[in-house]
Amino acid sequence: MRRWAWLERDRAAFMANLGRMEALAGRPLMAVVKANAYGHGASWAAEAAQAAGVRALAVATAEEALSLRQGGSRLPILILGAVPLEVVADLVRAGVALTVHQAAGVGDLAARVPAGCRLDVHLFVDTGMHRLGVSAEEALAVGAELGRLERLRWQGIYTHLATADSDPEAAERQLARFGAVLEQLQPRPKLVHALNSAGIFRLGFPEATLARPGIALYGLSPFGEAAPPAGLQPVMRLLARAVQVHRLQAGEGVGYGFAYVAEAPVQVAVLPLGYADGYPRQAGGRAEVLFRGELVPVVGRISMDMLAVAVPWERPLQVGDGFTLIGREGGRQITADQVAKWAGTIGYDVTSGLSRRLRFENSSEERI
Ligand SMILES: Cc1ncc(COP(=O)(O)O)c(C=O)c1O
């Protein structure tokens, strides 16, 4: 059953973006596919990443990791977030690596590993972001403990940059702190990683064995620019068809609160998606969509399940006509970053916020 609001994704674009980021980074990738691959579908992204030769995947939660395994992904998976001890045994059985992000509780973690098994761990060093991570001062002692505990295999060490997109000098200071920790580590774990998408574009870290991009793989900008970064292509499209058409006279309103009132005769197409689908409510009255290759405005308030667009009176318009909310039509393109700008947020928020109510359709099916 095909709803008249749906998503499409472009595997070739995703594969090309993986290749481009790997070339830019100059090392293999740990592809970040948390939050359902930023809304693009984690299993889909994992399968393509494996086909593209990606070395490992990163997710945020235990559920994300286990669902990738259930979906058949065989790549190494690292959970970047904090994990409740109750799921450790399941993660060991699934062959998933965990992040050790604080000094306390490392022994408790090892105690949860079933006898005869080993849990892969990466040590997260907080080099200034003050989210997760052991401090640079603690890192050596915690690393030594990881090395001693038989049921743990200390596989990797990493840090995360707070300002690679906005303040490269502060990011360089974080990398220098991380480098100083690495210098004192003898022996070092096999995997070392630090750079996210913005870091790969703007910075270097020769000690790293992997790069850890997310957003750029989906063809979106880590710098909040509306245009895709050079050499990358957006992967996702958001499309809809008009379920009803109105011909309004001047003075007639549309939607809740009549936030839009026609100043002159205009046609209004109602599209069957709203903020419950993740199209941001804050974009109401500012956003535009593509209709037959031209931009037309979203008018009035965005409802939970519907939004309205205004189409000039003289243009042919009927129920079933197609609209592109994110994607390219002809020579014009609306990126998720552009939608984010209309909504006062970032592209990450827009794509990862699209709800499961929107389904991915095969791009080779009937097109608008
Ligand atoms: C720890 C960590 N590494 C890497 C990434 C990927 O960052 P980006 O999507 O900006 O490339 C994220 C994303 O938030 C993250 O939290």
PDBQT file of the ligand as one rigid body, heavy atoms in Angstrom, charges set to zero:
ROOT
HETATM    1  C1  LIG A 401      30.933  10.326  18.796  1.00  0.00    +0.000 C 
HETATM    2  C2  LIG A 401      30.524  10.704  17.417  1.00  0.00    +0.000 A 
HETATM    3  N1  LIG A 401      31.357  10.459  16.383  1.00  0.00    +0.000 NA
HETATM    4  C3  LIG A 401      31.057  10.787  15.113  1.00  0.00    +0.000 A 
HETATM    5  C4  LIG A 401      29.859  11.402  14.808  1.00  0.00    +0.000 A 
HETATM    6  C5  LIG A 401      29.585  11.793  13.375  1.00  0.00    +0.000 C 
HETATM    7  O1  LIG A 401      29.519  13.172  13.272  1.00  0.00    +0.000 OA
HETATM    8  P1  LIG A 401      29.090  13.875  11.880  1.00  0.00    +0.000 P 
HETATM    9  O2  LIG A 401      27.713  13.371  11.589  1.00  0.00    +0.000 OA
HETATM   10  O3  LIG A 401      29.108  15.324  12.186  1.00  0.00    +0.000 OA
HETATM   11  O4  LIG A 401      30.073  13.451  10.856  1.00  0.00    +0.000 OA
HETATM   12  C6  LIG A 401      28.958  11.680  15.834  1.00  0.00    +0.000 A 
HETATM   13  C7  LIG A 401      27.699  12.337  15.513  1.00  0.00    +0.000 C 
HETATM   14  O5  LIG A 401      27.083  13.044  16.219  1.00  0.00    +0.000 OA
HETATM   15  C8  LIG A 401      29.291  11.318  17.174  1.00  0.00    +0.000 A 
HETATM   16  O6  LIG A 401      28.461  11.568  18.188  1.00  0.00    +0.000 OA
ENDROOT
TORSDOF 0
